[in-house]
Each structure stands twice: as structure tokens, then as C-alpha cells.
Amino acid sequence: MLGDAAWVPSRYARRVRVVLVALVGGLLLFAAGGAHASHAKNCGVIYNVKHGRDYRVRAAKSGTSCDFARKWSRRFIRRGAHPSHWSCSRPGGNITFYCRRGAKFYYAQRA
């Protein structure tokens, strides 16, 4: 007879399942929120860099100072120089160039 009846979870089992789903969902939201912490901060505009053009500089919120990003952005745009151990590229489109070293990064776009 037990094989014929469908198994119905008790109220306790349902509550445990709801709590576990809520915990997993909360952890996923927390992990997704941590990914947003690495967005760029606005470091302002550097004026008249090359041929009278202005550029807006942005840098990682953690690990890259705006002074560093502005100084090296000006150098990269003018003569293609980049800091030691940093890799820089010109992806095209809206971003003029992008430099990174691990989780640290900075980039510039036409203002």
C-alpha cells in the first residue's frame, strides 16, 4: 500500500526547504553585489591632450588612484607609453584605450 500513495512532505520539511532556498538566494545576491564593487570611478577630464582633444578618465575603485590614471592616460595618448607590468590596448568604439594589471585598470574615452 505504501507504493501506491504519493509521498507528501511534512510542514517541517517544507519550512526547511523554504529557508534553504532563501539562504541560497541571499548568498547569490550577495555574491552578485560583490562583483559590482569593481566598477570604475570617474577621475575627471584631462584637457588638450593631443590635437586639442579632451578625454574622460576612469579607474578601478580599488587599487588605482586617479592621479596615477590621469598621469598615465596623458602619457599613453600622447606617446603610447604605459606603466611597467601593465598591458594596454586600443579596443576602438567608445573607449580610446584600456590598461590593466590584474584586477586594477584604467581607461579613457573622448569627452
KOLGU-4560 file (N, C-alpha, C; in nm, 3 decimals, padded with zeros to 5 digits):
<recs>
<n_xx: 00.080 n_yy: -00.120 n_zz: 00.000 ca_xx: 00.000 ca_yy: 00.000 ca_zz: 00.000 c_xx: 00.085 c_yy: 00.127 c_zz: 00.000 mol: A seq: 1 type: MET>
<n_xx: 00.201 n_yy: 00.120 n_zz: 00.058 ca_xx: 00.284 ca_yy: 00.239 ca_zz: 00.063 c_xx: 00.331 c_yy: 00.279 c_zz: -00.077 mol: A seq: 2 type: LEU>
<n_xx: 00.347 n_yy: 00.185 n_zz: -00.166 ca_xx: 00.393 ca_yy: 00.214 ca_zz: -00.300 c_xx: 00.289 c_yy: 00.287 c_zz: -00.383 mol: A seq: 3 type: GLY>
<n_xx: 00.162 n_yy: 00.275 n_zz: -00.349 ca_xx: 00.055 ca_yy: 00.338 ca_zz: -00.427 c_xx: 00.035 c_yy: 00.485 c_zz: -00.391 mol: A seq: 4 type: ASP>
<n_xx: 00.059 n_yy: 00.521 n_zz: -00.268 ca_xx: 00.034 ca_yy: 00.659 ca_zz: -00.223 c_xx: 00.154 c_yy: 00.748 c_zz: -00.256 mol: A seq: 5 type: ALA>
<n_xx: 00.125 n_yy: 00.871 n_zz: -00.296 ca_xx: 00.231 ca_yy: 00.969 ca_zz: -00.323 c_xx: 00.286 c_yy: 01.021 c_zz: -00.192 mol: A seq: 6 type: ALA>
<n_xx: 00.416 n_yy: 01.046 n_zz: -00.190 ca_xx: 00.479 ca_yy: 01.097 ca_zz: -00.069 c_xx: 00.449 c_yy: 01.245 c_zz: -00.055 mol: A seq: 7 type: TRP>
<n_xx: 00.402 n_yy: 01.288 n_zz: 00.059 ca_xx: 00.370 ca_yy: 01.428 ca_zz: 00.085 c_xx: 00.462 c_yy: 01.476 c_zz: 00.196 mol: A seq: 8 type: VAL>
<n_xx: 00.542 n_yy: 01.580 n_zz: 00.168 ca_xx: 00.634 ca_yy: 01.628 ca_zz: 00.273 c_xx: 00.558 c_yy: 01.693 c_zz: 00.388 mol: A seq: 9 type: PRO>
<n_xx: 00.614 n_yy: 01.682 n_zz: 00.504 ca_xx: 00.551 ca_yy: 01.741 ca_zz: 00.621 c_xx: 00.569 c_yy: 01.893 c_zz: 00.619 mol: A seq: 10 type: SER>
<n_xx: 00.499 n_yy: 01.960 n_zz: 00.708 ca_xx: 00.513 ca_yy: 02.106 ca_zz: 00.717 c_xx: 00.655 c_yy: 02.145 c_zz: 00.754 mol: A seq: 11 type: ARG>
<n_xx: 00.717 n_yy: 02.067 n_zz: 00.839 ca_xx: 00.855 ca_yy: 02.093 ca_zz: 00.881 c_xx: 00.950 c_yy: 02.086 c_zz: 00.761 mol: A seq: 12 type: TYR>
<n_xx: 00.934 n_yy: 01.985 n_zz: 00.678 ca_xx: 01.020 ca_yy: 01.969 ca_zz: 00.560 c_xx: 01.000 c_yy: 02.085 c_zz: 00.463 mol: A seq: 13 type: ALA>
<n_xx: 00.878 n_yy: 02.131 n_zz: 00.448 ca_xx: 00.851 ca_yy: 02.245 ca_zz: 00.359 c_xx: 00.920 c_yy: 02.372 c_zz: 00.412 mol: A seq: 14 type: ARG>
<n_xx: 00.910 n_yy: 02.393 n_zz: 00.542 ca_xx: 00.973 ca_yy: 02.512 ca_zz: 00.600 c_xx: 01.124 c_yy: 02.508 c_zz: 00.584 mol: A seq: 15 type: ARG>
<n_xx: 01.182 n_yy: 02.391 n_zz: 00.605 ca_xx: 01.327 ca_yy: 02.377 ca_zz: 00.588 c_xx: 01.365 c_yy: 02.408 c_zz: 00.443 mol: A seq: 16 type: VAL>
<n_xx: 01.288 n_yy: 02.359 n_zz: 00.349 ca_xx: 01.316 ca_yy: 02.383 ca_zz: 00.208 c_xx: 01.305 c_yy: 02.533 c_zz: 00.175 mol: A seq: 17 type: ARG>
<n_xx: 01.205 n_yy: 02.600 n_zz: 00.228 ca_xx: 01.187 ca_yy: 02.744 ca_zz: 00.203 c_xx: 01.305 c_yy: 02.823 c_zz: 00.262 mol: A seq: 18 type: VAL>
<n_xx: 01.348 n_yy: 02.786 n_zz: 00.380 ca_xx: 01.460 ca_yy: 02.855 ca_zz: 00.443 c_xx: 01.588 c_yy: 02.832 c_zz: 00.363 mol: A seq: 19 type: VAL>
<n_xx: 01.611 n_yy: 02.711 n_zz: 00.318 ca_xx: 01.730 ca_yy: 02.683 ca_zz: 00.239 c_xx: 01.729 c_yy: 02.759 c_zz: 00.106 mol: A seq: 20 type: LEU>
<n_xx: 01.616 n_yy: 02.766 n_zz: 00.040 ca_xx: 01.606 ca_yy: 02.840 ca_zz: -00.085 c_xx: 01.632 c_yy: 02.989 c_zz: -00.060 mol: A seq: 21 type: VAL>
<n_xx: 01.579 n_yy: 03.041 n_zz: 00.049 ca_xx: 01.602 ca_yy: 03.182 ca_zz: 00.082 c_xx: 01.750 c_yy: 03.209 c_zz: 00.111 mol: A seq: 22 type: ALA>
<n_xx: 01.816 n_yy: 03.117 n_zz: 00.182 ca_xx: 01.959 ca_yy: 03.135 ca_zz: 00.210 c_xx: 02.043 c_yy: 03.131 c_zz: 00.083 mol: A seq: 23 type: LEU>
<n_xx: 02.015 n_yy: 03.035 n_zz: -00.003 ca_xx: 02.090 ca_yy: 03.026 ca_zz: -00.128 c_xx: 02.066 c_yy: 03.150 c_zz: -00.214 mol: A seq: 24 type: VAL>
<n_xx: 01.942 n_yy: 03.196 n_zz: -00.221 ca_xx: 01.912 ca_yy: 03.317 ca_zz: -00.297 c_xx: 01.983 c_yy: 03.439 c_zz: -00.239 mol: A seq: 25 type: GLY>
<n_xx: 01.986 n_yy: 03.449 n_zz: -00.107 ca_xx: 02.056 ca_yy: 03.561 ca_zz: -00.044 c_xx: 02.206 c_yy: 03.557 c_zz: -00.071 mol: A seq: 26 type: GLY>
<n_xx: 02.264 n_yy: 03.439 n_zz: -00.067 ca_xx: 02.407 ca_yy: 03.426 ca_zz: -00.096 c_xx: 02.437 c_yy: 03.464 c_zz: -00.242 mol: A seq: 27 type: LEU>
<n_xx: 02.350 n_yy: 03.425 n_zz: -00.333 ca_xx: 02.370 ca_yy: 03.461 ca_zz: -00.474 c_xx: 02.361 c_yy: 03.612 c_zz: -00.493 mol: A seq: 28 type: LEU>
<n_xx: 02.267 n_yy: 03.676 n_zz: -00.427 ca_xx: 02.256 ca_yy: 03.821 ca_zz: -00.438 c_xx: 02.378 c_yy: 03.890 c_zz: -00.377 mol: A seq: 29 type: LEU>
<n_xx: 02.427 n_yy: 03.836 n_zz: -00.265 ca_xx: 02.545 ca_yy: 03.893 ca_zz: -00.202 c_xx: 02.667 c_yy: 03.881 c_zz: -00.293 mol: A seq: 30 type: PHE>
<n_xx: 02.682 n_yy: 03.765 n_zz: -00.357 ca_xx: 02.795 ca_yy: 03.744 ca_zz: -00.448 c_xx: 02.785 c_yy: 03.835 c_zz: -00.569 mol: A seq: 31 type: ALA>
<n_xx: 02.665 n_yy: 03.855 n_zz: -00.621 ca_xx: 02.647 ca_yy: 03.945 ca_zz: -00.735 c_xx: 02.676 c_yy: 04.089 c_zz: -00.694 mol: A seq: 32 type: ALA>
<n_xx: 02.641 n_yy: 04.127 n_zz: -00.572 ca_xx: 02.670 ca_yy: 04.262 ca_zz: -00.524 c_xx: 02.819 c_yy: 04.286 c_zz: -00.510 mol: A seq: 33 type: GLY>
<n_xx: 02.896 n_yy: 04.183 n_zz: -00.476 ca_xx: 03.041 ca_yy: 04.196 ca_zz: -00.465 c_xx: 03.106 c_yy: 04.221 c_zz: -00.600 mol: A seq: 34 type: GLY>
<n_xx: 03.046 n_yy: 04.170 n_zz: -00.706 ca_xx: 03.103 ca_yy: 04.190 ca_zz: -00.839 c_xx: 03.091 c_yy: 04.336 c_zz: -00.881 mol: A seq: 35 type: ALA>
<n_xx: 02.989 n_yy: 04.405 n_zz: -00.831 ca_xx: 02.971 ca_yy: 04.545 ca_zz: -00.868 c_xx: 03.071 c_yy: 04.637 c_zz: -00.798 mol: A seq: 36 type: HIS>
<n_xx: 03.141 n_yy: 04.587 n_zz: -00.699 ca_xx: 03.236 ca_yy: 04.671 ca_zz: -00.626 c_xx: 03.358 c_yy: 04.706 c_zz: -00.711 mol: A seq: 37 type: ALA>
<n_xx: 03.379 n_yy: 04.638 n_zz: -00.821 ca_xx: 03.497 ca_yy: 04.664 ca_zz: -00.902 c_xx: 03.469 c_yy: 04.759 c_zz: -01.018 mol: A seq: 38 type: SER>
<n_xx: 03.355 n_yy: 04.826 n_zz: -01.018 ca_xx: 03.326 ca_yy: 04.921 ca_zz: -01.124 c_xx: 03.422 c_yy: 05.039 c_zz: -01.118 mol: A seq: 39 type: HIS>
<n_xx: 03.423 n_yy: 05.115 n_zz: -01.224 ca_xx: 03.517 ca_yy: 05.227 ca_zz: -01.235 c_xx: 03.464 c_yy: 05.351 c_zz: -01.166 mol: A seq: 40 type: ALA>
<n_xx: 03.556 n_yy: 05.432 n_zz: -01.117 ca_xx: 03.522 ca_yy: 05.563 ca_zz: -01.062 c_xx: 03.563 c_yy: 05.669 c_zz: -01.164 mol: A seq: 41 type: LYS>
<n_xx: 03.495 n_yy: 05.779 n_zz: -01.163 ca_xx: 03.524 ca_yy: 05.887 ca_zz: -01.256 c_xx: 03.641 c_yy: 05.969 c_zz: -01.202 mol: A seq: 42 type: ASN>
<n_xx: 03.746 n_yy: 05.983 n_zz: -01.282 ca_xx: 03.864 ca_yy: 06.059 ca_zz: -01.239 c_xx: 03.871 c_yy: 06.197 c_zz: -01.305 mol: A seq: 43 type: CYS>
<n_xx: 03.768 n_yy: 06.236 n_zz: -01.374 ca_xx: 03.765 ca_yy: 06.369 ca_zz: -01.432 c_xx: 03.811 c_yy: 06.371 c_zz: -01.577 mol: A seq: 44 type: GLY>
<n_xx: 03.826 n_yy: 06.492 n_zz: -01.629 ca_xx: 03.863 ca_yy: 06.513 ca_zz: -01.769 c_xx: 04.005 c_yy: 06.570 c_zz: -01.776 mol: A seq: 45 type: VAL>
<n_xx: 04.084 n_yy: 06.517 n_zz: -01.868 ca_xx: 04.215 ca_yy: 06.576 ca_zz: -01.896 c_xx: 04.199 c_yy: 06.654 c_zz: -02.026 mol: A seq: 46 type: ILE>
<n_xx: 04.237 n_yy: 06.781 n_zz: -02.022 ca_xx: 04.210 ca_yy: 06.873 ca_zz: -02.132 c_xx: 04.331 c_yy: 06.887 c_zz: -02.225 mol: A seq: 47 type: TYR>
<n_xx: 04.301 n_yy: 06.908 n_zz: -02.353 ca_xx: 04.400 ca_yy: 06.941 ca_zz: -02.455 c_xx: 04.518 c_yy: 06.843 c_zz: -02.454 mol: A seq: 48 type: ASN>
<n_xx: 04.487 n_yy: 06.716 n_zz: -02.460 ca_xx: 04.591 ca_yy: 06.614 ca_zz: -02.450 c_xx: 04.668 c_yy: 06.604 c_zz: -02.581 mol: A seq: 49 type: VAL>
<n_xx: 04.598 n_yy: 06.586 n_zz: -02.690 ca_xx: 04.662 ca_yy: 06.572 ca_zz: -02.820 c_xx: 04.568 c_yy: 06.629 c_zz: -02.926 mol: A seq: 50 type: LYS>
<n_xx: 04.618 n_yy: 06.721 n_zz: -03.006 ca_xx: 04.540 ca_yy: 06.786 ca_zz: -03.111 c_xx: 04.415 c_yy: 06.854 c_zz: -03.054 mol: A seq: 51 type: HIS>
<n_xx: 04.425 n_yy: 06.908 n_zz: -02.934 ca_xx: 04.314 ca_yy: 06.982 ca_zz: -02.874 c_xx: 04.199 c_yy: 06.897 c_zz: -02.824 mol: A seq: 52 type: GLY>
<n_xx: 04.218 n_yy: 06.766 n_zz: -02.816 ca_xx: 04.109 ca_yy: 06.677 ca_zz: -02.774 c_xx: 04.112 c_yy: 06.657 c_zz: -02.623 mol: A seq: 53 type: ARG>
<n_xx: 03.993 n_yy: 06.642 n_zz: -02.566 ca_xx: 03.976 ca_yy: 06.618 ca_zz: -02.423 c_xx: 03.932 c_yy: 06.473 c_zz: -02.402 mol: A seq: 54 type: ASP>
<n_xx: 03.974 n_yy: 06.416 n_zz: -02.289 ca_xx: 03.941 ca_yy: 06.277 ca_zz: -02.259 c_xx: 03.891 c_yy: 06.264 c_zz: -02.116 mol: A seq: 55 type: TYR>
<n_xx: 03.789 n_yy: 06.180 n_zz: -02.096 ca_xx: 03.737 ca_yy: 06.147 ca_zz: -01.963 c_xx: 03.807 c_yy: 06.021 c_zz: -01.916 mol: A seq: 56 type: ARG>
<n_xx: 03.867 n_yy: 06.025 n_zz: -01.797 ca_xx: 03.944 ca_yy: 05.913 ca_zz: -01.743 c_xx: 03.865 c_yy: 05.845 c_zz: -01.633 mol: A seq: 57 type: VAL>
<n_xx: 03.868 n_yy: 05.713 n_zz: -01.634 ca_xx: 03.804 ca_yy: 05.633 ca_zz: -01.530 c_xx: 03.904 c_yy: 05.528 c_zz: -01.481 mol: A seq: 58 type: ARG>
<n_xx: 03.892 n_yy: 05.491 n_zz: -01.352 ca_xx: 03.984 ca_yy: 05.393 ca_zz: -01.293 c_xx: 03.907 c_yy: 05.300 c_zz: -01.200 mol: A seq: 59 type: ALA>
<n_xx: 03.969 n_yy: 05.186 n_zz: -01.168 ca_xx: 03.909 ca_yy: 05.091 ca_zz: -01.075 c_xx: 03.891 c_yy: 05.156 c_zz: -00.939 mol: A seq: 60 type: ALA>
<n_xx: 03.781 n_yy: 05.122 n_zz: -00.872 ca_xx: 03.756 ca_yy: 05.180 ca_zz: -00.740 c_xx: 03.861 c_yy: 05.139 c_zz: -00.639 mol: A seq: 61 type: LYS>
<n_xx: 03.915 n_yy: 05.019 n_zz: -00.653 ca_xx: 04.016 ca_yy: 04.974 ca_zz: -00.557 c_xx: 04.148 c_yy: 04.952 c_zz: -00.627 mol: A seq: 62 type: SER>
<n_xx: 04.252 n_yy: 05.009 n_zz: -00.573 ca_xx: 04.386 ca_yy: 04.980 ca_zz: -00.620 c_xx: 04.445 c_yy: 05.076 c_zz: -00.720 mol: A seq: 63 type: GLY>
<n_xx: 04.366 n_yy: 05.159 n_zz: -00.786 ca_xx: 04.419 ca_yy: 05.251 ca_zz: -00.886 c_xx: 04.377 c_yy: 05.393 c_zz: -00.847 mol: A seq: 64 type: THR>
<n_xx: 04.476 n_yy: 05.479 n_zz: -00.821 ca_xx: 04.443 ca_yy: 05.616 ca_zz: -00.783 c_xx: 04.413 c_yy: 05.699 c_zz: -00.908 mol: A seq: 65 type: SER>
<n_xx: 04.336 n_yy: 05.804 n_zz: -00.890 ca_xx: 04.303 ca_yy: 05.891 ca_zz: -01.002 c_xx: 04.426 c_yy: 05.966 c_zz: -01.052 mol: A seq: 66 type: CYS>
<n_xx: 04.516 n_yy: 06.005 n_zz: -00.962 ca_xx: 04.638 ca_yy: 06.073 ca_zz: -01.005 c_xx: 04.719 c_yy: 05.984 c_zz: -01.098 mol: A seq: 67 type: ASP>
<n_xx: 04.733 n_yy: 05.858 n_zz: -01.062 ca_xx: 04.805 ca_yy: 05.762 ca_zz: -01.144 c_xx: 04.737 c_yy: 05.746 c_zz: -01.280 mol: A seq: 68 type: PHE>
<n_xx: 04.605 n_yy: 05.728 n_zz: -01.278 ca_xx: 04.531 ca_yy: 05.705 ca_zz: -01.402 c_xx: 04.538 c_yy: 05.827 c_zz: -01.495 mol: A seq: 69 type: ALA>
<n_xx: 04.525 n_yy: 05.946 n_zz: -01.440 ca_xx: 04.530 ca_yy: 06.067 ca_zz: -01.523 c_xx: 04.669 c_yy: 06.087 c_zz: -01.583 mol: A seq: 70 type: ARG>
<n_xx: 04.773 n_yy: 06.068 n_zz: -01.502 ca_xx: 04.910 ca_yy: 06.087 ca_zz: -01.550 c_xx: 04.942 c_yy: 05.989 c_zz: -01.663 mol: A seq: 71 type: LYS>
<n_xx: 04.913 n_yy: 05.861 n_zz: -01.642 ca_xx: 04.947 ca_yy: 05.761 ca_zz: -01.742 c_xx: 04.853 c_yy: 05.764 c_zz: -01.862 mol: A seq: 72 type: TRP>
<n_xx: 04.732 n_yy: 05.812 n_zz: -01.844 ca_xx: 04.643 ca_yy: 05.829 ca_zz: -01.960 c_xx: 04.698 c_yy: 05.934 c_zz: -02.054 mol: A seq: 73 type: SER>
<n_xx: 04.743 n_yy: 06.045 n_zz: -01.997 ca_xx: 04.801 ca_yy: 06.152 ca_zz: -02.079 c_xx: 04.925 c_yy: 06.099 c_zz: -02.155 mol: A seq: 74 type: ARG>
<n_xx: 05.010 n_yy: 06.024 n_zz: -02.084 ca_xx: 05.131 ca_yy: 05.970 ca_zz: -02.148 c_xx: 05.098 c_yy: 05.869 c_zz: -02.257 mol: A seq: 75 type: ARG>
<n_xx: 04.998 n_yy: 05.784 n_zz: -02.232 ca_xx: 04.964 ca_yy: 05.683 ca_zz: -02.332 c_xx: 04.903 c_yy: 05.747 c_zz: -02.457 mol: A seq: 76 type: PHE>
<n_xx: 04.817 n_yy: 05.845 n_zz: -02.439 ca_xx: 04.755 ca_yy: 05.909 ca_zz: -02.555 c_xx: 04.858 c_yy: 05.986 c_zz: -02.635 mol: A seq: 77 type: ILE>
<n_xx: 04.948 n_yy: 06.054 n_zz: -02.568 ca_xx: 05.047 ca_yy: 06.136 ca_zz: -02.639 c_xx: 05.155 c_yy: 06.054 c_zz: -02.708 mol: A seq: 78 type: ARG>
<n_xx: 05.212 n_yy: 05.955 n_zz: -02.639 ca_xx: 05.327 ca_yy: 05.885 ca_zz: -02.697 c_xx: 05.321 c_yy: 05.733 c_zz: -02.688 mol: A seq: 79 type: ARG>
<n_xx: 05.209 n_yy: 05.677 n_zz: -02.641 ca_xx: 05.195 ca_yy: 05.531 ca_zz: -02.638 c_xx: 05.267 c_yy: 05.463 c_zz: -02.524 mol: A seq: 80 type: GLY>
<n_xx: 05.314 n_yy: 05.539 n_zz: -02.423 ca_xx: 05.386 ca_yy: 05.482 ca_zz: -02.309 c_xx: 05.285 c_yy: 05.428 c_zz: -02.207 mol: A seq: 81 type: ALA>
<n_xx: 05.321 n_yy: 05.317 n_zz: -02.144 ca_xx: 05.237 ca_yy: 05.263 ca_zz: -02.037 c_xx: 05.325 c_yy: 05.219 c_zz: -01.921 mol: A seq: 82 type: HIS>
<n_xx: 05.269 n_yy: 05.208 n_zz: -01.800 ca_xx: 05.348 ca_yy: 05.169 ca_zz: -01.683 c_xx: 05.403 c_yy: 05.028 c_zz: -01.698 mol: A seq: 83 type: PRO>
<n_xx: 05.514 n_yy: 05.002 n_zz: -01.629 ca_xx: 05.574 ca_yy: 04.869 ca_zz: -01.630 c_xx: 05.474 c_yy: 04.766 c_zz: -01.577 mol: A seq: 84 type: SER>
<n_xx: 05.472 n_yy: 04.651 n_zz: -01.638 ca_xx: 05.389 ca_yy: 04.538 ca_zz: -01.599 c_xx: 05.240 c_yy: 04.561 c_zz: -01.620 mol: A seq: 85 type: HIS>
<n_xx: 05.202 n_yy: 04.663 n_zz: -01.694 ca_xx: 05.063 ca_yy: 04.689 ca_zz: -01.731 c_xx: 05.047 c_yy: 04.656 c_zz: -01.879 mol: A seq: 86 type: TRP>
<n_xx: 04.933 n_yy: 04.600 n_zz: -01.917 ca_xx: 04.906 ca_yy: 04.577 ca_zz: -02.059 c_xx: 04.798 c_yy: 04.673 c_zz: -02.104 mol: A seq: 87 type: SER>
<n_xx: 04.822 n_yy: 04.741 n_zz: -02.215 ca_xx: 04.729 ca_yy: 04.840 ca_zz: -02.266 c_xx: 04.687 c_yy: 04.803 c_zz: -02.408 mol: A seq: 88 type: CYS>
<n_xx: 04.564 n_yy: 04.838 n_zz: -02.442 ca_xx: 04.515 ca_yy: 04.811 ca_zz: -02.577 c_xx: 04.421 c_yy: 04.923 c_zz: -02.619 mol: A seq: 89 type: SER>
<n_xx: 04.399 n_yy: 04.933 n_zz: -02.748 ca_xx: 04.305 ca_yy: 05.030 ca_zz: -02.805 c_xx: 04.190 c_yy: 04.951 c_zz: -02.867 mol: A seq: 90 type: ARG>
<n_xx: 04.083 n_yy: 04.927 n_zz: -02.789 ca_xx: 03.975 ca_yy: 04.841 ca_zz: -02.838 c_xx: 03.888 c_yy: 04.906 c_zz: -02.945 mol: A seq: 91 type: PRO>
<n_xx: 03.893 n_yy: 05.037 n_zz: -02.956 ca_xx: 03.807 ca_yy: 05.105 ca_zz: -03.053 c_xx: 03.670 c_yy: 05.131 c_zz: -02.994 mol: A seq: 92 type: GLY>
<n_xx: 03.584 n_yy: 05.189 n_zz: -03.073 ca_xx: 03.450 ca_yy: 05.220 ca_zz: -03.024 c_xx: 03.453 c_yy: 05.339 c_zz: -02.930 mol: A seq: 93 type: GLY>
<n_xx: 03.379 n_yy: 05.330 n_zz: -02.823 ca_xx: 03.365 ca_yy: 05.440 ca_zz: -02.728 c_xx: 03.491 c_yy: 05.459 c_zz: -02.643 mol: A seq: 94 type: ASN>
<n_xx: 03.566 n_yy: 05.353 n_zz: -02.618 ca_xx: 03.684 ca_yy: 05.360 ca_zz: -02.532 c_xx: 03.809 c_yy: 05.382 c_zz: -02.618 mol: A seq: 95 type: ILE>
<n_xx: 03.884 n_yy: 05.488 n_zz: -02.586 ca_xx: 04.006 ca_yy: 05.520 ca_zz: -02.661 c_xx: 04.115 c_yy: 05.418 c_zz: -02.634 mol: A seq: 96 type: THR>
<n_xx: 04.137 n_yy: 05.385 n_zz: -02.506 ca_xx: 04.233 ca_yy: 05.282 ca_zz: -02.468 c_xx: 04.193 c_yy: 05.225 c_zz: -02.333 mol: A seq: 97 type: PHE>
<n_xx: 04.253 n_yy: 05.111 n_zz: -02.300 ca_xx: 04.223 ca_yy: 05.041 ca_zz: -02.176 c_xx: 04.352 c_yy: 04.977 c_zz: -02.127 mol: A seq: 98 type: TYR>
<n_xx: 04.391 n_yy: 05.003 n_zz: -02.002 ca_xx: 04.511 ca_yy: 04.943 ca_zz: -01.944 c_xx: 04.472 c_yy: 04.865 c_zz: -01.819 mol: A seq: 99 type: CYS>
<n_xx: 04.535 n_yy: 04.748 n_zz: -01.801 ca_xx: 04.502 ca_yy: 04.667 ca_zz: -01.684 c_xx: 04.625 c_yy: 04.594 c_zz: -01.632 mol: A seq: 100 type: ARG>
<n_xx: 04.616 n_yy: 04.560 n_zz: -01.504 ca_xx: 04.717 ca_yy: 04.478 ca_zz: -01.437 c_xx: 04.643 c_yy: 04.401 c_zz: -01.328 mol: A seq: 101 type: ARG>
<n_xx: 04.606 n_yy: 04.279 n_zz: -01.357 ca_xx: 04.526 ca_yy: 04.201 ca_zz: -01.264 c_xx: 04.388 c_yy: 04.261 c_zz: -01.251 mol: A seq: 102 type: GLY>
<n_xx: 04.347 n_yy: 04.291 n_zz: -01.127 ca_xx: 04.215 ca_yy: 04.350 ca_zz: -01.105 c_xx: 04.217 c_yy: 04.502 c_zz: -01.119 mol: A seq: 103 type: ALA>
<n_xx: 04.336 n_yy: 04.560 n_zz: -01.128 ca_xx: 04.348 ca_yy: 04.706 ca_zz: -01.142 c_xx: 04.332 c_yy: 04.744 c_zz: -01.289 mol: A seq: 104 type: LYS>
<n_xx: 04.269 n_yy: 04.856 n_zz: -01.315 ca_xx: 04.255 ca_yy: 04.901 ca_zz: -01.452 c_xx: 04.226 c_yy: 05.051 c_zz: -01.456 mol: A seq: 105 type: PHE>
<n_xx: 04.247 n_yy: 05.110 n_zz: -01.573 ca_xx: 04.203 ca_yy: 05.246 ca_zz: -01.600 c_xx: 04.184 c_yy: 05.259 c_zz: -01.751 mol: A seq: 106 type: TYR>
<n_xx: 04.100 n_yy: 05.353 n_zz: -01.791 ca_xx: 04.076 ca_yy: 05.374 ca_zz: -01.933 c_xx: 04.031 c_yy: 05.516 c_zz: -01.957 mol: A seq: 107 type: TYR>
<n_xx: 04.032 n_yy: 05.556 n_zz: -02.083 ca_xx: 03.988 ca_yy: 05.690 ca_zz: -02.121 c_xx: 03.895 c_yy: 05.683 c_zz: -02.240 mol: A seq: 108 type: ALA>
<n_xx: 03.804 n_yy: 05.779 n_zz: -02.248 ca_xx: 03.714 ca_yy: 05.793 ca_zz: -02.361 c_xx: 03.704 c_yy: 05.940 c_zz: -02.398 mol: A seq: 109 type: GLN>
<n_xx: 03.675 n_yy: 05.966 n_zz: -02.523 ca_xx: 03.665 ca_yy: 06.105 ca_zz: -02.567 c_xx: 03.555 c_yy: 06.176 c_zz: -02.487 mol: A seq: 110 type: ARG>
<n_xx: 03.588 n_yy: 06.296 n_zz: -02.441 ca_xx: 03.490 ca_yy: 06.374 ca_zz: -02.362 c_xx: 03.393 c_yy: 06.445 c_zz: -02.454 mol: A seq: 111 type: ALA>
</recs>
